[in-house]
């Protein structure tokens, strides 16, 4: 169950919203898919590239996207742009099949975590 209506979310301009998942209140993308952070990311830089980014697709930002409050835009190694929340780049997980899935939480020896507000 999403906590904010789609209309209210669209008005905020934020790249993600909050939803209830088995892990509690979690950030999700526009499709309701769980967002994750990667412990190896640091200094607002994504360390998940190549095959990692295939398994953990970044939450991409448009070229015109601007930082706002807790949200920031980071530039990836390939020059594309990705959303970050509180300086932590955000990703979905390719093996999450439906909105609310949190199958990526704790993977890679605990390096992946659901993103929580």
C-alpha positions in Angstrom: 0.0 0.0 0.0 1.5 3.3 -1.0 1.4 6.0 1.6 1.1 8.9 -0.8 -1.3 9.1 -3.7 0.2 9.3 -7.2 -1.2 12.8 -7.7 0.3 14.1 -4.5 3.6 12.4 -5.3 3.7 13.9 -8.8 3.3 17.4 -7.3 6.4 17.0 -5.1 8.6 16.4 -8.1 10.6 13.9 -6.0 12.1 10.9 -7.9 10.7 8.3 -5.5 8.0 7.8 -2.9 7.5 5.9 0.3 5.6 2.6 0.5 5.0 -0.1 3.1 7.0 -3.3 2.5 7.9 -6.3 4.6 11.0 -4.2 5.7 8.8 -1.3 6.8 8.6 2.1 5.1 10.8 2.0 2.1 11.6 4.2 -0.9 10.1 2.9 -4.2 10.3 4.1 -7.8 7.4 5.2 -10.0 6.5 1.6 -10.6 6.4 0.8 -6.9 9.7 -1.2 -7.1 11.8 -1.2 -4.0 14.9 1.0 -4.0 18.2 0.0 -2.5 21.5 1.5 -1.4 24.9 -0.1 -1.8 27.4 0.0 1.1 30.4 0.2 -1.2 29.2 3.6 -2.6 30.9 6.5 -0.9 31.2 10.3 -1.3 28.0 10.4 -3.5 29.7 8.2 -6.1 28.3 4.9 -7.5 30.6 1.9 -7.4 28.0 -0.3 -9.1 28.9 -0.3 -12.8 28.9 -2.9 -15.7 27.4 -6.2 -14.7 26.6 -4.9 -11.2 24.4 -2.2 -12.8 22.7 -4.9 -14.9 21.7 -6.7 -11.7 21.1 -3.5 -9.8 19.7 -0.9 -12.3 20.3 2.6 -11.1 17.4 5.0 -10.6 18.2 7.2 -13.5 17.9 11.0 -13.5 17.1 13.1 -16.5 19.7 15.6 -17.8 17.5 18.4 -16.5 17.2 16.9 -13.0 18.4 19.2 -10.2 19.2 18.5 -6.5 16.3 19.2 -4.1 16.5 18.8 -0.4 17.5 15.2 0.5 17.6 14.3 -3.2 20.7 14.8 -5.3 21.9 13.7 -8.7 25.3 11.9 -9.1 27.2 11.4 -12.3 28.0 7.7 -13.1 31.2 6.5 -14.6 29.6 6.3 -18.1 28.4 10.0 -17.8 24.8 9.1 -17.1 23.0 10.6 -14.1 21.5 8.8 -11.2 19.3 9.8 -8.2 20.7 9.6 -4.7 18.9 10.0 -1.4 20.9 11.6 1.4 24.0 11.2 -0.8 23.4 7.5 -1.3 22.9 6.4 -5.0 19.6 4.4 -5.5 19.0 1.2 -7.4 16.3 -1.3 -8.0 17.0 -5.1 -8.1 16.5 -7.1 -11.3 15.2 -10.1 -9.4 12.4 -8.2 -7.6 9.4 -9.5 -9.6 6.7 -7.2 -8.3 6.1 -4.0 -6.3 6.9 -4.6 -2.6 9.4 -7.3 -3.2 12.6 -6.8 -1.1 14.6 -9.9 -2.2 17.8 -7.8 -2.6 18.0 -6.7 1.0 21.1 -8.0 2.7 22.7 -9.5 -0.4 26.5 -9.5 -1.0 27.3 -10.1 2.6 24.9 -7.3 3.7 26.2 -4.7 1.3 22.7 -4.1 -0.2 20.0 -2.5 1.9 16.4 -1.3 1.2 16.4 2.5 1.1 14.4 3.9 3.9 13.3 7.5 4.5 
